[in-house]
Amino acid sequence: MNRFLDELASEAKTEARPSLAQRSLAMAREQSRQQVRQDMEGTAMLERRPNTPPPEPFSLDFYVDGVVKRLNRSAAFVRNDPRSKGVHLASVHFRINPDGSLKSFKVLNAGDQQEEIAFIKSVVERAIPFAAFPPDIARAARSLGVTICIAPGAGGGFGFSRMADDRPC
């Protein structure tokens, strides 16, 4: 019995747990895989420049708030038929260059919201150019992505607003 227990003890010693550094490297690899996946899908919020520090979160929040306000102001000048709303969830994604110009506009999920997608595209085109990136964001990012979720019957009112970062579309 002692020999059996000694064998178990020696096996337990050979299987070393990963060190803090190894676990940190594994987490960093997973985060980079997620970033690459988002970049491939085109849905990452920031398209980062290599080897640059991240922008200040406060500055990024202010800039995104400014984009949302500009979209809401521009929406007042674009005609939208409220009867054309579909019943399925949809989403679009657009990217802004550092100078405030539009880099891309992509439909992620159309559902039955073609009229709403056309409305949002018109609003985005009307809002262009957005303000140029602040210096810290311009140093850190090649572009900024914004995803707009179209949820039928949500809230009953109109307007673009920010969602929690962890809430999916």
DSSP file with accessible surface (Angstrom, degrees, kcal/mol):
  #  RESIDUE AA STRUCTURE BP1 BP2  ACC     N-H-->O    O-->H-N    N-H-->O    O-->H-N    TCO  KAPPA ALPHA  PHI   PSI    X-CA   Y-CA   Z-CA
    1    1 A M     >        0   0  168      0, 0.0     4,-2.5     0, 0.0     5,-0.2   0.000 360.0 360.0 360.0 -40.9    0.0    0.0    0.0
    2    2 A N  H  >  +     0   0  123      1,-0.2     4,-2.6     2,-0.2     5,-0.2   0.888 360.0  51.9 -61.3 -40.2    2.8    2.4    0.8
    3    3 A R  H  > S+     0   0  197      2,-0.2     4,-2.2     1,-0.2    -1,-0.2   0.916 109.3  50.0 -63.7 -41.1    4.4    1.7   -2.6
    4    4 A F  H  > S+     0   0  113      2,-0.2     4,-2.1     1,-0.2    -2,-0.2   0.934 112.5  46.5 -61.8 -45.3    1.1    2.5   -4.3
    5    5 A L  H  X S+     0   0   85     -4,-2.5     4,-2.4     1,-0.2    -2,-0.2   0.886 110.6  53.1 -66.3 -36.0    0.7    5.8   -2.3
    6    6 A D  H  X S+     0   0  109     -4,-2.6     4,-2.3     2,-0.2    -1,-0.2   0.896 107.8  51.3 -65.6 -38.0    4.3    6.7   -3.1
    7    7 A E  H  X S+     0   0   92     -4,-2.2     4,-2.2     2,-0.2    -2,-0.2   0.916 110.4  48.7 -64.5 -42.8    3.7    6.1   -6.8
    8    8 A L  H  X S+     0   0   78     -4,-2.1     4,-2.2     1,-0.2    -2,-0.2   0.908 110.9  50.6 -62.3 -41.6    0.6    8.4   -6.6
    9    9 A A  H  X S+     0   0   45     -4,-2.4     4,-1.7     1,-0.2    -2,-0.2   0.904 110.6  48.7 -64.1 -39.9    2.7   11.1   -4.8
   10   10 A S  H  X S+     0   0   63     -4,-2.3     4,-1.6     1,-0.2    -1,-0.2   0.885 110.7  50.9 -70.2 -35.9    5.4   11.0   -7.4
   11   11 A E  H  X S+     0   0  104     -4,-2.2     4,-1.3     1,-0.2    -1,-0.2   0.902 109.1  51.5 -65.4 -39.6    2.9   11.2  -10.3
   12   12 A A  H  < S+     0   0   70     -4,-2.2    -2,-0.2     1,-0.2    -1,-0.2   0.869 108.7  51.3 -65.2 -34.5    1.3   14.2   -8.6
   13   13 A K  H  < S+     0   0  173     -4,-1.7    -1,-0.2     1,-0.2    -2,-0.2   0.849 105.5  55.0 -72.0 -33.6    4.7   15.9   -8.3
   14   14 A T  H  < S+     0   0  109     -4,-1.6     2,-1.6     1,-0.2    -1,-0.2   0.815  93.5  73.4 -72.3 -28.9    5.6   15.4  -12.0
   15   15 A E  S  < S-     0   0  148     -4,-1.3    -1,-0.2    -5,-0.1     2,-0.2  -0.639  77.4-167.1 -86.5  86.1    2.4   17.2  -13.1
   16   16 A A        -     0   0   87     -2,-1.6     3,-0.1     1,-0.1    -3,-0.1  -0.490  19.3-120.6 -76.9 139.7    3.4   20.7  -12.3
   17   17 A R        -     0   0  228     -2,-0.2    -1,-0.1     1,-0.1     2,-0.0  -0.505  39.7 -92.7 -74.2 150.2    0.7   23.4  -12.3
   18   18 A P        -     0   0   72      0, 0.0    -1,-0.1     0, 0.0     2,-0.0  -0.358  43.3-121.2 -65.5 142.3    1.3   26.2  -14.7
   19   19 A S     >  -     0   0   57      1,-0.1     4,-2.5    -3,-0.1     5,-0.2  -0.225  27.9 -99.9 -74.9 172.4    3.0   29.2  -13.2
   20   20 A L  H  > S+     0   0  118      1,-0.2     4,-2.6     2,-0.2     5,-0.2   0.910 124.9  52.1 -60.7 -41.0    1.5   32.7  -13.1
   21   21 A A  H  > S+     0   0   64      2,-0.2     4,-2.5     1,-0.2    -1,-0.2   0.912 109.4  49.1 -63.8 -41.0    3.6   33.7  -16.1
   22   22 A Q  H  > S+     0   0  112      2,-0.2     4,-2.2     1,-0.2    -1,-0.2   0.909 112.0  48.2 -65.7 -42.0    2.4   30.7  -18.1
   23   23 A R  H  X S+     0   0  132     -4,-2.5     4,-2.4     2,-0.2    -2,-0.2   0.904 111.2  51.1 -64.8 -39.6   -1.2   31.4  -17.2
   24   24 A S  H  X S+     0   0   61     -4,-2.6     4,-2.5    -5,-0.2    -2,-0.2   0.916 109.9  49.5 -63.5 -42.3   -0.7   35.0  -18.2
   25   25 A L  H  X S+     0   0   96     -4,-2.5     4,-2.5     2,-0.2    -1,-0.2   0.908 110.1  51.0 -63.0 -40.6    0.8   34.1  -21.5
   26   26 A A  H  X S+     0   0   51     -4,-2.2     4,-2.1     2,-0.2    -2,-0.2   0.914 111.1  48.2 -64.0 -40.7   -2.1   31.7  -22.2
   27   27 A M  H  X S+     0   0  124     -4,-2.4     4,-2.5     2,-0.2    -2,-0.2   0.907 111.3  50.3 -65.7 -40.9   -4.6   34.5  -21.4
   28   28 A A  H  X S+     0   0   52     -4,-2.5     4,-2.4     1,-0.2    -2,-0.2   0.906 109.8  50.9 -64.6 -39.6   -2.8   36.9  -23.6
   29   29 A R  H  X S+     0   0  129     -4,-2.5     4,-2.3     2,-0.2    -1,-0.2   0.911 110.6  49.0 -62.8 -42.5   -2.8   34.4  -26.5
   30   30 A E  H  X S+     0   0   76     -4,-2.1     4,-2.3     2,-0.2    -2,-0.2   0.914 110.6  50.2 -65.3 -40.8   -6.5   33.9  -26.0
   31   31 A Q  H  X S+     0   0  125     -4,-2.5     4,-2.4     1,-0.2    -1,-0.2   0.909 110.7  49.4 -63.8 -39.7   -7.2   37.6  -26.1
   32   32 A S  H  X S+     0   0   63     -4,-2.4     4,-2.7     2,-0.2    -1,-0.2   0.890 109.2  52.5 -68.2 -35.5   -5.1   38.0  -29.2
   33   33 A R  H  X S+     0   0  132     -4,-2.3     4,-2.5     2,-0.2    -2,-0.2   0.920 110.5  48.0 -62.2 -42.6   -7.1   35.1  -30.9
   34   34 A Q  H  X S+     0   0   92     -4,-2.3     4,-2.6     2,-0.2    -2,-0.2   0.909 111.5  50.3 -63.5 -40.9  -10.3   36.9  -30.0
   35   35 A Q  H  X S+     0   0   66     -4,-2.4     4,-2.7     2,-0.2    -2,-0.2   0.924 111.4  47.9 -63.8 -41.9   -9.0   40.2  -31.4
   36   36 A V  H  X S+     0   0   83     -4,-2.7     4,-2.8     2,-0.2    -2,-0.2   0.921 111.1  51.5 -64.1 -41.7   -7.9   38.4  -34.6
   37   37 A R  H  X S+     0   0  121     -4,-2.5     4,-2.1     1,-0.2    -2,-0.2   0.935 112.2  45.8 -60.5 -45.0  -11.4   36.8  -34.8
   38   38 A Q  H  X>S+     0   0   80     -4,-2.6     5,-2.0     1,-0.2     4,-1.3   0.902 112.4  51.1 -65.4 -39.2  -13.0   40.2  -34.4
   39   39 A D  H  <5S+     0   0   72     -4,-2.7    -2,-0.2     2,-0.2    -1,-0.2   0.904 109.6  50.0 -64.2 -39.6  -10.7   41.7  -37.0
   40   40 A M  H  <5S+     0   0  156     -4,-2.8    -1,-0.2     1,-0.2    -2,-0.2   0.891 114.5  44.0 -66.0 -38.2  -11.5   39.0  -39.5
   41   41 A E  H  <5S-     0   0  103     -4,-2.1    -1,-0.2    -5,-0.2    -2,-0.2   0.685 109.4-128.4 -77.5 -17.8  -15.2   39.5  -38.9
   42   42 A G  T  <5S+     0   0   20     -4,-1.3    -3,-0.2    -5,-0.2    -4,-0.1   0.716  78.6 111.2  78.7  20.5  -14.6   43.3  -39.1
   43   43 A T      < +     0   0   33     -5,-2.0    -4,-0.2    -6,-0.2    -5,-0.1   0.380  34.0 122.8-111.4   6.4  -16.5   43.9  -35.8
   44   44 A A        -     0   0    2     -6,-0.8   101,-0.2     1,-0.1     3,-0.1  -0.407  60.2-137.1 -67.4 141.1  -13.6   45.0  -33.5
   45   45 A M  S    S+     0   0   70      1,-0.2   100,-4.6    99,-0.1     2,-0.5   0.966  88.9  31.4 -65.5 -50.3  -14.3   48.4  -32.0
   46   46 A L  E     -A  144   0A  23     98,-0.2     2,-1.0    49,-0.1    98,-0.2  -0.929  66.4-151.2-111.6 130.1  -10.7   49.6  -32.5
   47   47 A E  E     -A  143   0A  46     96,-2.6    95,-4.0    -2,-0.5    96,-0.9  -0.857  36.8-147.6 -92.1  99.1   -8.5   48.6  -35.3
   48   48 A R  E     -A  141   0A  91     -2,-1.0    93,-0.3    93,-0.3    92,-0.1  -0.360   8.4-125.2 -76.1 149.5   -5.3   49.0  -33.3
   49   49 A R    >   -     0   0   89     91,-2.7     3,-0.9     4,-0.1    -1,-0.1  -0.698  42.9 -98.8 -83.4 142.5   -1.9   50.1  -34.7
   50   50 A P  T 3  S+     0   0   83      0, 0.0    -1,-0.1     0, 0.0    91,-0.0  -0.333  98.4   7.9 -66.3 145.7    0.9   47.6  -33.7
   51   51 A N  T 3  S+     0   0  172      1,-0.2    89,-0.0    -3,-0.0    -2,-0.0   0.804  96.7 124.4  57.0  38.9    3.1   48.4  -30.8
   52   52 A T    <   -     0   0   37     -3,-0.9    -1,-0.2    88,-0.1    88,-0.1  -0.940  65.3-107.7-123.2 149.9    1.2   51.4  -29.5
   53   53 A P        -     0   0  100      0, 0.0    -4,-0.1     0, 0.0     0, 0.0  -0.418  44.5 -99.3 -70.6 151.2   -0.3   52.0  -26.1
   54   54 A P        -     0   0   88      0, 0.0    83,-0.1     0, 0.0    87,-0.0  -0.338  43.7-102.3 -66.9 152.7   -4.1   51.8  -25.9
   55   55 A P        -     0   0   14      0, 0.0    82,-0.1     0, 0.0     3,-0.0  -0.296  46.6 -83.6 -70.3 162.9   -6.0   55.1  -25.9
   56   56 A E     >  -     0   0  123      1,-0.2     4,-2.3     2,-0.0     5,-0.2  -0.476  33.7-138.9 -65.2 128.6   -7.4   56.5  -22.7
   57   57 A P  H  > S+     0   0   89      0, 0.0     4,-2.7     0, 0.0     5,-0.2   0.878 103.0  55.1 -58.5 -36.4  -10.8   54.9  -22.0
   58   58 A F  H  > S+     0   0  144      2,-0.2     4,-2.2     1,-0.2     5,-0.2   0.927 109.1  46.8 -62.4 -44.5  -12.2   58.3  -21.0
   59   59 A S  H  > S+     0   0   25      2,-0.2     4,-2.2     1,-0.2    -1,-0.2   0.910 112.3  50.1 -64.1 -42.2  -11.2   59.8  -24.3
   60   60 A L  H  X S+     0   0   24     -4,-2.3     4,-2.7     2,-0.2     5,-0.2   0.916 109.5  51.4 -64.6 -41.4  -12.6   56.9  -26.2
   61   61 A D  H  X S+     0   0   69     -4,-2.7     4,-2.5     1,-0.2    -1,-0.2   0.917 110.3  49.0 -61.2 -44.0  -16.0   57.1  -24.3
   62   62 A F  H  X S+     0   0  127     -4,-2.2     4,-2.0     2,-0.2    -1,-0.2   0.905 111.6  49.1 -62.8 -41.3  -16.2   60.8  -25.1
   63   63 A Y  H  X S+     0   0   19     -4,-2.2     4,-2.0     2,-0.2    -2,-0.2   0.941 111.8  47.7 -64.6 -45.9  -15.5   60.3  -28.8
   64   64 A V  H  X S+     0   0   13     -4,-2.7     4,-2.5     1,-0.2    -2,-0.2   0.902 109.8  53.6 -63.6 -38.6  -18.1   57.5  -29.1
   65   65 A D  H  X S+     0   0   63     -4,-2.5     4,-2.4    -5,-0.2    -1,-0.2   0.901 107.8  51.4 -60.4 -39.5  -20.7   59.6  -27.2
   66   66 A G  H  X S+     0   0   36     -4,-2.0     4,-2.3     2,-0.2    -2,-0.2   0.886 108.2  51.3 -64.1 -38.5  -20.0   62.4  -29.8
   67   67 A V  H  X S+     0   0    5     -4,-2.0     4,-2.5     2,-0.2    -2,-0.2   0.934 110.2  49.1 -63.3 -44.4  -20.6   59.9  -32.6
   68   68 A V  H  X S+     0   0   25     -4,-2.5     4,-2.4     1,-0.2    92,-0.2   0.928 111.4  49.1 -63.1 -42.6  -23.9   58.8  -31.1
   69   69 A K  H  X S+     0   0  130     -4,-2.4     4,-2.3     1,-0.2    -1,-0.2   0.913 111.1  50.0 -63.5 -40.5  -25.0   62.5  -30.7
   70   70 A R  H  X S+     0   0   84     -4,-2.3     4,-2.5     1,-0.2    -1,-0.2   0.905 109.7  50.9 -66.0 -39.7  -24.1   63.2  -34.3
   71   71 A L  H  X S+     0   0    3     -4,-2.5     4,-2.0     1,-0.2    -1,-0.2   0.923 110.5  49.2 -62.1 -43.3  -26.0   60.2  -35.5
   72   72 A N  H  X S+     0   0   54     -4,-2.4     4,-0.8     2,-0.2    -2,-0.2   0.899 112.0  48.2 -64.7 -39.1  -29.1   61.3  -33.6
   73   73 A R  H >< S+     0   0  144     -4,-2.3     3,-0.7     1,-0.2     4,-0.3   0.914 113.0  48.1 -65.9 -42.2  -28.8   64.9  -35.0
   74   74 A S  H >< S+     0   0   10     -4,-2.5     3,-1.6     1,-0.2     4,-0.2   0.824 101.2  65.3 -68.0 -31.2  -28.4   63.6  -38.5
   75   75 A A  H >< S+     0   0    7     -4,-2.0     3,-1.2     1,-0.3    -1,-0.2   0.797  90.1  66.0 -63.4 -26.3  -31.4   61.2  -38.1
   76   76 A A  T << S+     0   0   84     -4,-0.8    -1,-0.3    -3,-0.7    -2,-0.2   0.742 102.5  48.1 -67.3 -19.5  -33.7   64.2  -37.8
   77   77 A F  T <  S+     0   0  145     -3,-1.6     2,-0.5    -4,-0.3    -1,-0.2   0.356  97.3  81.5-102.6   3.3  -33.0   65.1  -41.4
   78   78 A V  S <  S-     0   0   30     -3,-1.2     2,-0.2    -4,-0.2    45,-0.0  -0.942  80.0-124.1-114.1 131.4  -33.5   61.6  -43.0
   79   79 A R        -     0   0  231     -2,-0.5     2,-0.4     2,-0.0    -2,-0.1  -0.498  30.7-179.7 -76.0 137.5  -36.9   60.4  -43.8
   80   80 A N        -     0   0   45     -2,-0.2    36,-0.1    -5,-0.0     3,-0.0  -0.995  24.0-139.5-140.3 132.2  -38.0   57.1  -42.2
   81   81 A D    >   -     0   0   58     -2,-0.4     3,-1.6     1,-0.1    38,-0.1  -0.803   9.1-159.4 -91.9 112.1  -41.3   55.3  -42.6
   82   82 A P  G >  S+     0   0   92      0, 0.0     3,-0.8     0, 0.0    -1,-0.1   0.723  87.6  65.1 -67.1 -16.6  -42.3   53.9  -39.2
   83   83 A R  G 3  S+     0   0  207      1,-0.2    -2,-0.0    -3,-0.0    -3,-0.0   0.636  87.4  70.9 -78.3 -11.7  -44.6   51.3  -40.8
   84   84 A S  G <   +     0   0   29     -3,-1.6    31,-0.3    31,-0.0    32,-0.3   0.272  66.7 128.7 -92.2  15.3  -41.7   49.5  -42.5
   85   85 A K    <   -     0   0   99     -3,-0.8    28,-0.1    30,-0.1     2,-0.0  -0.499  47.0-146.4 -73.9 136.2  -40.3   48.0  -39.4
   86   86 A G        -     0   0   13     -2,-0.2    27,-0.1     2,-0.2    -1,-0.1  -0.108  14.5-124.1 -85.4-168.5  -39.6   44.2  -39.5
   87   87 A V  S    S+     0   0  110      2,-0.1     2,-0.3    65,-0.1    -1,-0.1   0.456  79.2  82.2-119.1  -4.6  -39.9   41.7  -36.7
   88   88 A H  S    S-     0   0  112     22,-0.1    24,-0.2    63,-0.1    -2,-0.2  -0.742  82.7-103.0-105.3 154.5  -36.4   40.2  -36.7
   89   89 A L        +     0   0   73     -2,-0.3     2,-0.3    62,-0.1    62,-0.2  -0.431  43.6 175.9 -70.4 142.5  -33.2   41.4  -35.1
   90   90 A A  E     -B  150   0A   0     60,-1.9    60,-3.4    -2,-0.1     2,-0.3  -0.936  10.5-164.4-142.6 164.4  -30.7   42.9  -37.5
   91   91 A S  E     -BC 149 109A  11     18,-2.3    18,-2.1    -2,-0.3    17,-1.7  -0.994   5.5-167.9-154.3 148.7  -27.3   44.6  -37.2
   92   92 A V  E     -BC 148 107A   0     56,-2.2    56,-3.0    -2,-0.3     2,-0.4  -0.914   8.5-155.3-130.6 159.3  -24.9   46.8  -39.2
   93   93 A H  E     -BC 147 106A   3     13,-3.1    13,-3.2    -2,-0.3     2,-0.3  -0.999  11.1-179.8-138.0 130.7  -21.3   47.8  -38.6
   94   94 A F  E     -BC 146 105A   0     52,-2.6    52,-3.0    -2,-0.4     2,-0.4  -0.955  14.9-143.8-130.6 155.0  -19.4   50.8  -39.9
   95   95 A R  E     -BC 145 104A  18      9,-2.2     8,-3.1    -2,-0.3     9,-1.1  -0.935   6.5-150.6-119.4 141.9  -15.8   52.0  -39.4
   96   96 A I  E     -BC 144 102A   0     48,-2.9    48,-2.1    -2,-0.4     6,-0.2  -0.924  14.1-135.3-112.8 131.5  -14.6   55.6  -39.1
   97   97 A N    >   -     0   0   42      4,-3.0     3,-2.3    -2,-0.4    46,-0.2  -0.386  33.8-101.0 -74.8 163.6  -11.1   56.6  -40.2
   98   98 A P  T 3  S+     0   0   35      0, 0.0    35,-2.7     0, 0.0    -1,-0.1   0.791 123.6  56.5 -59.1 -26.2   -8.9   58.9  -38.0
   99   99 A D  T 3  S-     0   0  106     33,-0.2    33,-0.2     2,-0.1     3,-0.1   0.468 123.0-104.5 -85.1  -0.2   -9.8   61.9  -40.1
  100  100 A G  S <  S+     0   0    0     -3,-2.3    30,-2.5     1,-0.3     2,-0.1   0.403  78.6 130.5  95.9  -1.5  -13.6   61.3  -39.5
  101  101 A S        -     0   0   37     28,-0.2    -4,-3.0    27,-0.1     2,-0.5  -0.383  66.9 -95.4 -81.6 165.0  -14.4   59.9  -42.9
  102  102 A L  E     -C   96   0A  54     -6,-0.2    -6,-0.2     1,-0.2     3,-0.1  -0.665  35.5-179.9 -83.0 125.2  -16.3   56.6  -43.5
  103  103 A K  E     -     0   0A  90     -8,-3.1     2,-0.3    -2,-0.5    -7,-0.2   0.863  64.4 -18.2 -89.6 -45.7  -14.0   53.6  -44.0
  104  104 A S  E     -C   95   0A  48     -9,-1.1    -9,-2.2     2,-0.0     2,-0.4  -0.992  45.1-153.8-158.8 159.1  -16.7   50.9  -44.5
  105  105 A F  E     +C   94   0A  42     -2,-0.3     2,-0.4   -11,-0.2   -11,-0.2  -0.984  23.7 177.2-137.5 124.3  -20.3   50.0  -44.0
  106  106 A K  E     -C   93   0A  87    -13,-3.2   -13,-3.1    -2,-0.4     2,-0.7  -0.993  28.4-135.7-136.2 136.4  -21.3   46.4  -43.6
  107  107 A V  E     -C   92   0A  66     -2,-0.4   -15,-0.3   -15,-0.2     3,-0.2  -0.812  21.2-179.6 -88.1 117.3  -24.6   44.6  -42.9
  108  108 A L  E    S+     0   0A  65    -17,-1.7     2,-0.3    -2,-0.7   -16,-0.2   0.857  75.4   3.8 -83.8 -41.9  -23.9   41.9  -40.4
  109  109 A N  E     -C   91   0A  78    -18,-2.1   -18,-2.3     1,-0.1    -1,-0.3  -0.893  60.2-175.4-149.0 113.1  -27.4   40.5  -40.2
  110  110 A A    >   +     0   0   32     -2,-0.3     3,-2.4   -20,-0.2     7,-0.1   0.840  16.9 167.8 -82.9 -33.6  -30.2   41.8  -42.4
  111  111 A G  T 3  S-     0   0   37      1,-0.2    -1,-0.2     2,-0.1     3,-0.1  -0.314  75.3 -46.0  53.8-132.4  -33.1   39.9  -41.0
  112  112 A D  T 3  S+     0   0   55    -24,-0.2     3,-0.3     1,-0.1    -1,-0.2  -0.095 114.6 105.0-117.1  34.4  -36.2   41.5  -42.5
  113  113 A Q    <>  +     0   0    2     -3,-2.4     4,-2.7     1,-0.2     5,-0.2  -0.114  28.0 132.4-108.6  35.1  -35.0   45.0  -41.7
  114  114 A Q  H  > S+     0   0  109      1,-0.2     4,-2.3     2,-0.2    -1,-0.2   0.883  76.0  49.6 -57.4 -39.8  -34.0   46.2  -45.2
  115  115 A E  H  > S+     0   0  118    -31,-0.3     4,-2.1    -3,-0.3    -1,-0.2   0.913 112.6  46.7 -66.2 -42.7  -35.9   49.5  -44.8
  116  116 A E  H  > S+     0   0   13    -32,-0.3     4,-2.7     2,-0.2    -2,-0.2   0.879 111.2  52.3 -66.7 -38.1  -34.3   50.2  -41.4
  117  117 A I  H  X S+     0   0   18     -4,-2.7     4,-2.7     2,-0.2    -2,-0.2   0.927 109.6  48.8 -63.4 -44.0  -30.8   49.3  -42.8
  118  118 A A  H  X S+     0   0   52     -4,-2.3     4,-2.2    -5,-0.2    -2,-0.2   0.910 111.7  50.7 -62.1 -39.2  -31.3   51.7  -45.7
  119  119 A F  H  X S+     0   0   12     -4,-2.1     4,-2.4     2,-0.2    -2,-0.2   0.942 111.3  46.8 -62.2 -47.7  -32.4   54.4  -43.2
  120  120 A I  H  X S+     0   0    6     -4,-2.7     4,-2.8     1,-0.2     5,-0.2   0.913 110.5  52.5 -64.5 -39.9  -29.3   53.8  -41.0
  121  121 A K  H  X S+     0   0   89     -4,-2.7     4,-2.6     1,-0.2    -1,-0.2   0.929 110.2  49.0 -62.2 -40.4  -27.0   53.9  -44.0
  122  122 A S  H  X S+     0   0   51     -4,-2.2     4,-2.1     2,-0.2    -2,-0.2   0.904 111.1  49.9 -64.6 -40.2  -28.5   57.2  -45.0
  123  123 A V  H  X S+     0   0    0     -4,-2.4     4,-2.0     2,-0.2    -2,-0.2   0.937 111.8  47.6 -63.6 -45.3  -28.1   58.6  -41.4
  124  124 A V  H  X S+     0   0    0     -4,-2.8     4,-1.2     1,-0.2    -2,-0.2   0.935 112.5  48.9 -63.2 -44.7  -24.4   57.5  -41.3
  125  125 A E  H  < S+     0   0  104     -4,-2.6     3,-0.2     1,-0.2    -1,-0.2   0.874 112.0  49.5 -64.2 -34.6  -23.7   59.0  -44.8
  126  126 A R  H  < S+     0   0  135     -4,-2.1    -1,-0.2    -5,-0.2    -2,-0.2   0.843 108.6  53.2 -70.7 -33.5  -25.4   62.3  -43.7
  127  127 A A  H  < S+     0   0    0     -4,-2.0    -1,-0.2    -5,-0.2    -2,-0.2   0.701  88.4 139.0 -76.0 -19.4  -23.4   62.4  -40.4
  128  128 A I     <  +     0   0   45     -4,-1.2   -27,-0.1    -3,-0.2     2,-0.1  -0.461  45.3  50.5 -70.2 138.6  -20.0   62.0  -42.3
  129  129 A P  S    S-     0   0   82      0, 0.0   -28,-0.2     0, 0.0     2,-0.1   0.493  75.1-170.3 -85.6 143.2  -17.6   63.5  -41.6
  130  130 A F        -     0   0    9    -30,-2.5     3,-0.1     1,-0.2   -63,-0.1  -0.347  43.1 -72.0 -79.1 173.8  -17.4   62.8  -37.9
  131  131 A A        -     0   0   68    -68,-0.1    -1,-0.2     1,-0.1   -31,-0.1  -0.341  58.1 -99.9 -65.0 148.9  -14.9   64.7  -35.8
  132  132 A A        -     0   0   64    -33,-0.2   -33,-0.2     1,-0.1    -1,-0.1  -0.348  49.8 -89.4 -65.1 152.8  -11.2   63.7  -36.3
  133  133 A F        -     0   0   14    -35,-2.7    -1,-0.1   -36,-0.1   -36,-0.0  -0.350  43.7-107.7 -62.0 143.5   -9.9   61.3  -33.6
  134  134 A P     >  -     0   0   36      0, 0.0     4,-2.7     0, 0.0     3,-0.4  -0.307  41.3 -98.7 -62.2 158.9   -8.3   62.9  -30.6
  135  135 A P  H  > S+     0   0   93      0, 0.0     4,-2.1     0, 0.0     5,-0.2   0.856 121.5  51.2 -54.8 -40.6   -4.5   62.6  -30.5
  136  136 A D  H  > S+     0   0   29      1,-0.2     4,-1.2     2,-0.2     5,-0.1   0.903 114.5  43.0 -67.8 -36.2   -4.4   59.6  -28.2
  137  137 A I  H  > S+     0   0    0     -3,-0.4     4,-2.4     2,-0.2    -1,-0.2   0.912 112.1  54.1 -73.5 -39.8   -6.9   57.6  -30.2
  138  138 A A  H  < S+     0   0   31     -4,-2.7    -2,-0.2     1,-0.2    -1,-0.2   0.869 109.0  49.2 -61.9 -36.5   -5.2   58.6  -33.5
  139  139 A R  H  < S+     0   0  160     -4,-2.1    -1,-0.2    -5,-0.2    -2,-0.2   0.844 119.9  36.9 -68.2 -33.7   -1.9   57.3  -32.2
  140  140 A A  H  < S+     0   0    1     -4,-1.2   -91,-2.7    -5,-0.2     2,-0.4   0.699 113.6  50.5 -94.7 -21.6   -3.4   54.0  -31.1
  141  141 A A  E  <  -A   48   0A   0     -4,-2.4   -93,-0.3   -93,-0.3     3,-0.1  -0.941  45.4-163.8-131.8 143.5   -6.0   53.2  -33.8
  142  142 A R  E    S-     0   0A 105    -95,-4.0     2,-0.3    -2,-0.4   -94,-0.1   0.727  86.6  -8.7 -85.5 -29.9   -6.3   52.9  -37.5
  143  143 A S  E     -A   47   0A   0    -96,-0.9   -96,-2.6   -46,-0.2     2,-0.4  -0.981  61.0-128.6-161.2 163.6  -10.1   53.0  -37.3
  144  144 A L  E     -AB  46  96A   1    -48,-2.1   -48,-2.9    -2,-0.3     2,-0.4  -0.979  22.6-149.2-121.1 129.2  -13.0   52.9  -34.9
  145  145 A G  E     - B   0  95A   5   -100,-4.6     2,-0.4    -2,-0.4   -50,-0.2  -0.794   8.9-168.3-102.5 142.1  -15.9   50.5  -35.5
  146  146 A V  E     - B   0  94A  25    -52,-3.0   -52,-2.6    -2,-0.4     2,-0.5  -0.997   5.5-159.1-128.7 126.0  -19.5   51.0  -34.5
  147  147 A T  E     - B   0  93A  61     -2,-0.4     2,-0.5   -54,-0.2   -54,-0.2  -0.915   5.9-159.6-105.1 130.8  -22.1   48.3  -34.5
  148  148 A I  E     - B   0  92A  16    -56,-3.0   -56,-2.2    -2,-0.5     2,-0.4  -0.951   4.7-153.7-112.5 123.9  -25.8   49.3  -34.6
  149  149 A a  E     - B   0  91A  38     -2,-0.5     2,-0.7   -58,-0.2   -58,-0.2  -0.822   2.1-153.9 -95.7 134.4  -28.4   46.8  -33.5
  150  150 A I  E     + B   0  90A  13    -60,-3.4   -60,-1.9    -2,-0.4   -33,-0.0  -0.916  18.1 177.7-110.1 103.5  -31.8   47.0  -34.9
  151  151 A A    >   -     0   0   48     -2,-0.7     3,-1.5   -62,-0.2   -62,-0.1  -0.928  24.8-133.7-110.5 111.1  -34.3   45.6  -32.4
  152  152 A P  T 3  S+     0   0   45      0, 0.0     3,-0.1     0, 0.0   -65,-0.1  -0.378  86.5   7.7 -65.1 138.1  -37.9   45.8  -33.4
  153  153 A G  T 3  S+     0   0   80      1,-0.2     2,-0.7    -2,-0.1   -66,-0.0   0.569  88.1 147.0  72.7   9.2  -40.3   47.0  -30.8
  154  154 A A  S <  S-     0   0   66     -3,-1.5     2,-0.4     1,-0.2    -1,-0.2  -0.679  77.7 -23.8 -84.9 113.2  -37.5   47.9  -28.3
  155  155 A G  S    S-     0   0   85     -2,-0.7    -1,-0.2     1,-0.2     3,-0.1   0.062  82.1-119.0  83.2 -29.8  -38.4   50.9  -26.2
  156  156 A G  S    S+     0   0   76     -2,-0.4    -1,-0.2     1,-0.3     2,-0.1   0.205  84.0  93.7  81.0 -20.6  -40.9   52.4  -28.6
  157  157 A G  S    S-     0   0   66     -3,-0.2     2,-0.3     2,-0.1    -1,-0.3  -0.441  73.4-114.7 -99.0 175.3  -38.9   55.6  -29.0
  158  158 A F        +     0   0  124     -2,-0.1     2,-0.2    -3,-0.1    -1,-0.0  -0.843  56.3  88.4-110.1 152.6  -36.4   56.6  -31.6
  159  159 A G        -     0   0   38     -2,-0.3     2,-0.4     2,-0.1    -2,-0.1  -0.474  64.9 -97.1 140.7 150.6  -32.8   57.3  -31.2
  160  160 A F        +     0   0   29    -92,-0.2     2,-0.3    -2,-0.2   -88,-0.1  -0.730  45.7 170.0 -88.1 141.4  -29.4   55.8  -31.2
  161  161 A S        -     0   0   99     -2,-0.4     2,-0.3   -89,-0.0    -2,-0.1  -0.966  34.5 -98.9-147.1 163.9  -27.9   54.9  -27.8
  162  162 A R        -     0   0   87     -2,-0.3     2,-0.3   -97,-0.0     3,-0.0  -0.621  31.5-153.2 -86.9 143.4  -25.0   53.0  -26.4
  163  163 A M        -     0   0   67     -2,-0.3     2,-0.0     1,-0.1    -1,-0.0  -0.705  35.6 -82.1-106.1 164.3  -25.3   49.4  -25.1
  164  164 A A    >   -     0   0   55     -2,-0.3     3,-1.3     1,-0.1    -1,-0.1  -0.353  41.4-120.5 -60.9 144.6  -23.3   47.7  -22.5
  165  165 A D  T 3  S+     0   0  147      1,-0.3    -1,-0.1    -3,-0.0    -2,-0.0   0.810 110.4  49.4 -60.6 -31.6  -20.0   46.3  -24.0
  166  166 A D  T 3  S+     0   0  141      2,-0.1    -1,-0.3     0, 0.0    -2,-0.1   0.514  86.6 101.4 -91.0  -1.6  -20.8   42.8  -23.1
  167  167 A R    <   -     0   0  163     -3,-1.3    -4,-0.1     1,-0.0     2,-0.1  -0.694  67.0-140.2 -85.1 122.0  -24.3   42.7  -24.5
  168  168 A P              0   0  110      0, 0.0    -4,-0.1     0, 0.0    -2,-0.1  -0.354 360.0 360.0 -76.7 163.1  -24.5   41.0  -27.9
  169  169 A a              0   0   59     -2,-0.1   -78,-0.1   -80,-0.0   -80,-0.0  -0.493 360.0 360.0 -78.1 360.0  -26.6   42.3  -30.7
